[in-house]
Amino acid sequence: MSWRSSGNFRPSGQSSRPSFGGGRNEPPLIDPNFLKIGIAVIVCVAVVGLFALIASVSGSPTQTADRPTAAPATVEPTVAPAPLEPTAEPEVVEPTAEPEVVEPTAEPEVVEPTAEPEPEPTPTEAAAAPAGRPGIPSEPFGPALATGTGTPIQIGTDPGAQLLFDVDRVTVPNGPVTLTFTNDSDTVQHNWVLIEGDDPAMLARINQTAQDQQRQLRNTLGSVPPSGTDGVLVATQILNMGESVTFTFDPPGPGTYTFICTFPEHFEGGMVGTLVVES
């Protein structure tokens, strides 16, 4: 006899799926209702667990937010430093009195020695002519020139161009004479020269000496007899128009003396006068 297997072959006495019973006609070992309830319970538990997980995840921030933050640590205030007691003010030292300044005693006034008076020239000594420029006198000079005062006299000149003294004869007592000579002319220069005696030759010689001096100096202000000219007692410098000079002279003694002007051509023109000294 031949045997072929087929797909529908099942061993006898066996079923293709498990059975909760002993057989097709046997009752199942587990009640299907209980099985459903178990599955439902498992599903519910799973769902509840899922919701609980979601709730816990979503609730964590809330709890974190609701959780009170720790209060900041209270910073204890630092103890204020004890105020420094003010130190005692230094004792003020009163300044000692300044030493009294001793004023220097005034130095004794130095007494300048008074100049010794120049000795009056003797008739044999001629006073040098002071020169404003070399050879040109600037003030009276001569051996009869004296200091102090004497008998005052005044002699002038013609106010115009006339070659004349305003007086041609003067008389004085014996002794010093103080003369004020003025050039009253408004056009020409003049001087005054006192000569010992009245010798015409001596007068001409002295006048010529003055002219020679003027030509040598090439200046009319030099028309004066040089210092030491023999016979000249006293002489003035050349005076410009309106000028005057005052001086004292001491004639050698009683007698007759002559005064002239030695400006060029004035002696020749008549400027001659006489001084008489009474005894």
C-alpha positions as CSV (number, residue, x, y, z in Angstrom):
1,M,0.0,0.0,0.0
2,S,1.5,3.5,-0.9
3,W,1.4,6.6,1.4
4,R,1.7,10.1,0.3
5,S,1.9,13.0,2.6
6,S,-0.2,16.1,2.1
7,G,-0.6,19.3,3.5
8,N,-3.5,18.5,5.5
9,F,-1.9,15.7,7.2
10,R,-2.1,16.1,10.8
11,P,-1.1,13.6,13.3
12,S,-4.0,12.0,14.9
13,G,-4.9,13.2,18.2
14,Q,-3.1,16.7,17.8
15,S,-4.5,20.1,17.0
16,S,-2.9,22.9,14.9
17,R,-3.2,25.6,17.6
18,P,-2.9,25.5,21.3
19,S,-6.0,24.9,23.3
20,F,-6.7,25.9,26.7
21,G,-8.9,22.9,27.1
22,G,-8.4,19.2,26.8
23,G,-10.0,18.9,23.5
24,R,-12.3,20.5,21.1
25,N,-15.0,19.7,23.2
26,E,-13.1,20.2,26.5
27,P,-13.5,23.6,28.4
28,P,-10.5,26.1,28.2
29,L,-8.1,26.2,31.1
30,I,-8.3,30.2,31.3
31,D,-11.5,32.1,31.1
32,P,-11.3,34.4,28.1
33,N,-13.0,37.2,30.1
34,F,-10.2,37.1,32.6
35,L,-7.8,37.3,29.8
36,K,-9.4,40.4,28.5
37,I,-9.6,42.0,31.9
38,G,-5.9,41.3,32.4
39,I,-5.0,42.9,29.0
40,A,-7.2,45.8,29.9
41,V,-5.5,46.2,33.2
42,I,-2.1,46.0,31.6
43,V,-3.0,48.7,29.1
44,C,-4.5,50.9,31.8
45,V,-1.3,50.6,33.9
46,A,0.8,51.4,30.8
47,V,-1.4,54.5,30.1
48,V,-1.3,55.7,33.7
49,G,2.4,55.2,33.8
50,L,2.8,57.1,30.6
51,F,0.7,60.0,31.9
52,A,2.6,59.9,35.2
53,L,5.9,60.1,33.3
54,I,4.6,63.0,31.2
55,A,3.3,64.7,34.3
56,S,6.5,64.3,36.1
57,V,8.5,65.7,33.1
58,S,6.2,68.7,32.6
59,G,5.9,69.3,36.4
60,S,9.6,69.5,37.1
61,P,10.0,73.1,35.9
62,T,6.9,74.1,37.8
63,Q,8.3,72.6,40.9
64,T,11.6,74.2,40.1
65,A,9.9,77.5,39.6
66,D,7.8,77.1,42.7
67,R,10.7,76.1,44.7
68,P,11.7,79.1,46.7
69,T,15.1,80.3,45.8
70,A,17.5,80.5,48.6
71,A,17.5,83.9,50.2
72,P,20.7,85.8,49.4
73,A,23.1,85.6,52.2
74,T,22.8,88.6,54.4
75,V,25.9,90.7,54.2
76,E,26.6,91.7,57.7
77,P,27.6,95.4,57.7
78,T,31.2,95.9,58.4
79,V,31.8,97.5,61.6
80,A,32.6,101.1,61.1
81,P,36.1,101.9,62.1
82,A,36.2,103.6,65.4
83,P,36.6,107.3,64.9
84,L,40.1,108.4,65.5
85,E,40.4,110.6,68.4
86,P,41.8,113.9,67.2
87,T,45.4,114.2,68.3
88,A,46.1,117.0,70.5
89,E,47.1,120.1,68.5
90,P,50.7,120.8,68.7
91,E,51.5,123.5,71.2
92,V,51.9,126.7,69.5
93,V,55.3,128.0,70.1
94,E,55.2,131.7,70.5
95,P,57.8,133.3,68.2
96,T,60.6,134.7,70.2
97,A,60.8,138.4,70.0
98,E,63.0,139.5,67.1
99,P,66.3,140.9,68.3
100,E,66.2,144.6,68.4
101,V,67.8,145.9,65.3
102,V,70.5,148.2,66.3
103,E,70.6,151.1,63.9
104,P,74.1,151.7,62.7
105,T,75.4,154.9,64.1
106,A,75.8,157.5,61.5
107,E,79.2,157.7,60.2
108,P,80.8,160.9,61.2
109,E,80.5,163.4,58.5
110,V,83.6,163.8,56.6
111,V,84.6,167.4,56.6
112,E,86.1,168.2,53.3
113,P,89.1,170.2,53.9
114,T,88.5,173.7,52.7
115,A,90.5,174.7,49.8
116,E,93.3,176.9,50.7
117,P,92.9,180.3,49.2
118,E,95.2,180.8,46.3
119,P,97.8,183.3,47.1
120,E,97.2,186.6,45.5
121,P,99.7,187.2,42.7
122,T,102.3,189.7,43.5
123,P,103.1,192.4,41.0
124,T,106.0,190.3,39.7
125,E,103.8,187.2,39.1
126,A,101.3,187.0,36.3
127,A,98.1,185.0,36.8
128,A,97.8,182.5,33.9
129,A,95.0,183.2,31.5
130,P,92.2,180.5,31.8
131,A,91.6,179.2,28.3
132,G,88.3,178.0,27.0
133,R,90.3,177.0,23.9
134,P,94.1,177.0,23.6
135,G,95.3,180.6,23.8
136,I,91.8,182.1,24.2
137,P,90.9,183.2,27.8
138,S,87.4,182.7,29.2
139,E,87.7,185.0,32.3
140,P,89.7,187.8,33.7
141,F,93.4,187.2,34.4
142,G,96.6,189.1,35.4
143,P,98.9,189.8,38.3
144,A,96.7,192.5,39.9
145,L,93.6,190.1,40.0
146,A,92.4,189.8,43.6
147,T,89.7,188.0,45.6
148,G,87.0,189.6,47.7
149,T,85.5,192.9,47.0
150,G,86.7,196.5,46.8
151,T,85.5,199.9,45.7
152,P,82.7,199.2,43.1
153,I,82.9,200.8,39.7
154,Q,81.1,200.3,36.4
155,I,82.4,200.8,33.0
156,G,80.5,200.2,29.7
157,T,80.8,200.9,26.0
158,D,79.0,202.9,23.4
159,P,75.6,201.1,22.7
160,G,76.2,201.4,18.9
161,A,79.2,200.9,16.7
162,Q,81.2,203.8,18.2
163,L,84.6,202.7,19.4
164,L,84.3,204.3,22.8
165,F,84.0,203.5,26.5
166,D,81.1,205.2,28.2
167,V,83.5,206.9,30.6
168,D,87.1,208.0,29.8
169,R,88.3,208.8,33.3
170,V,87.6,207.0,36.6
171,T,89.0,207.9,40.1
172,V,89.1,205.4,43.0
173,P,90.7,205.4,46.4
174,N,93.8,203.4,47.1
175,G,93.0,199.7,47.6
176,P,91.1,196.9,45.9
177,V,88.5,197.8,43.2
178,T,85.5,195.7,42.1
179,L,84.8,196.4,38.4
180,T,81.7,195.4,36.4
181,F,82.5,195.8,32.7
182,T,79.6,195.6,30.2
183,N,79.7,195.4,26.5
184,D,76.7,197.6,25.7
185,S,77.3,197.5,22.0
186,D,74.8,195.8,19.8
187,T,77.2,195.4,16.9
188,V,80.8,194.8,18.0
189,Q,82.8,192.9,20.6
190,H,85.0,194.5,23.2
191,N,87.3,193.8,26.2
192,W,89.0,195.8,29.0
193,V,92.8,195.8,29.7
194,L,94.4,197.7,32.6
195,I,98.0,198.8,31.9
196,E,100.5,200.2,34.3
197,G,101.3,203.8,33.6
198,D,100.3,205.9,30.6
199,D,103.3,205.6,28.3
200,P,102.0,205.7,24.7
201,A,104.8,203.4,23.5
202,M,103.9,200.7,26.1
203,L,100.2,201.0,25.2
204,A,101.0,200.5,21.5
205,R,103.3,197.6,22.2
206,I,100.7,195.8,24.3
207,N,98.0,196.3,21.8
208,Q,100.3,195.0,19.0
209,T,101.0,191.9,21.1
210,A,97.2,191.2,21.3
211,Q,96.9,191.6,17.5
212,D,99.8,189.2,16.9
213,Q,98.0,186.7,19.2
214,Q,94.8,187.0,17.3
215,R,96.6,186.4,14.0
216,Q,98.4,183.4,15.3
217,L,95.1,181.8,16.6
218,R,93.2,183.0,13.6
219,N,90.3,183.9,15.9
220,T,89.2,187.4,17.0
221,L,88.4,185.9,20.5
222,G,92.2,185.6,20.9
223,S,92.7,189.4,20.5
224,V,94.0,189.6,24.1
225,P,97.6,190.1,25.3
226,P,99.0,186.7,26.4
227,S,99.4,186.0,30.1
228,G,102.7,187.4,31.4
229,T,102.8,190.3,28.9
230,D,104.9,193.0,30.5
231,G,102.9,196.1,31.7
232,V,99.5,194.3,31.8
233,L,98.0,194.4,35.3
234,V,94.6,192.7,34.5
235,A,92.7,191.9,31.3
236,T,89.3,190.4,30.5
237,Q,88.3,188.0,27.8
238,I,86.6,189.3,24.6
239,L,82.9,189.9,25.4
240,N,80.1,189.5,22.9
241,M,77.4,192.0,22.6
242,G,75.4,192.4,25.8
243,E,77.7,190.4,28.0
244,S,79.3,191.6,31.2
245,V,81.9,190.4,33.7
246,T,82.6,191.4,37.3
247,F,85.9,190.9,39.0
248,T,88.2,192.5,41.7
249,F,91.7,193.8,41.2
250,D,94.2,195.6,43.4
251,P,96.3,198.3,41.7
252,P,99.9,198.5,42.8
253,G,99.3,201.8,44.6
254,P,98.3,205.4,44.0
255,G,99.0,206.7,40.5
256,T,97.7,206.9,37.0
257,Y,96.8,203.8,35.0
258,T,95.4,203.3,31.5
259,F,92.7,201.0,30.2
260,I,92.2,200.1,26.6
261,C,90.3,197.7,24.3
262,T,92.6,195.3,22.3
263,F,90.0,194.0,19.8
264,P,91.4,194.6,16.3
265,E,91.5,198.4,15.5
266,H,89.6,199.5,18.6
267,F,92.7,200.9,20.4
268,E,93.6,202.8,17.2
269,G,89.9,203.9,17.0
270,G,90.0,205.6,20.3
271,M,89.0,203.1,23.0
272,V,91.3,204.4,25.7
273,G,90.5,205.6,29.3
274,T,92.3,206.6,32.5
275,L,92.1,205.1,36.0
276,V,93.4,207.4,38.8
277,V,94.1,205.8,42.2
278,E,94.2,208.4,44.9
279,S,96.6,208.2,47.8
